[in-house]
Amino acid sequence: MHDPDIPRARVDAAAAIPAGAPGSGRGGLDQRRILDAAVRFIDENGLRMLTMQRLGAYLGVDGMALYRYVPGREALLDGVVETVVDELFSDPDVHLQAHAGWVDYLQRLAHGLRRIALAHPEVFPLVATRPAAAPWVRPPLRSLRWIESLLEVMTGAGFSDENAAAVYRAFSSFLLGHLLLEVSGLGVETGPVEEPDVPPAGDLSDYPLLQRLQPHLSLDVAGLDFEEALEALLDRLALLLPRRRRPPRLTQGK
């Protein structure tokens, strides 16, 4: 069966930025080039192999030259996560607005995130485990702009603030669990590399819905979310039974 989310071809190693002698500085350095190279390095070698010195060699410069553009490994890892999640903005099948309704919007967003996970399976555990800017920013959708977009679509579709926040939590939990399981099936190590410091929350002045819904997003309702997700799964599984054998508690009216 054809899977539309699987990349047609992984980036060939020969297409990556070639290594050169230390200090050669092929093409000049900037933060964007360093972060793009870090993503490719992890794709090819795995997250645990990434060091500033090795990345410098990959770029053809001494590792110390990178510190002019990236303060250190922690900032580098944060930048890698942001770079990968930002690929959603260049995915033509994912939209910031719900042109065809909220269901279509969530389906497109989910498949976009799955495409990212499958294109960068060695990077995805970092997306999943890296501490976010605030406790209510949940992986794998770690972009404030995308979270604001999701909440805007949900509230615009008629969901209350509380339920829009619940949608975000349930959607994130579903994607995180499924995609981590999927990339682990590819042989990728999914545990965190280290326990970094949690960065401070960013300025939310450009994200009014995030500001308004922050109390709902900050609620610790993991147990309730788990129970509701479990009930939904059982409901779906019950639909596989003949109608006369379906538990009425789960499938009333279906």
Order of alpha helices (4+ residues) and beta strands (2+ residues): alpha-alpha-alpha-alpha-alpha-alpha-alpha-alpha-alpha-alpha
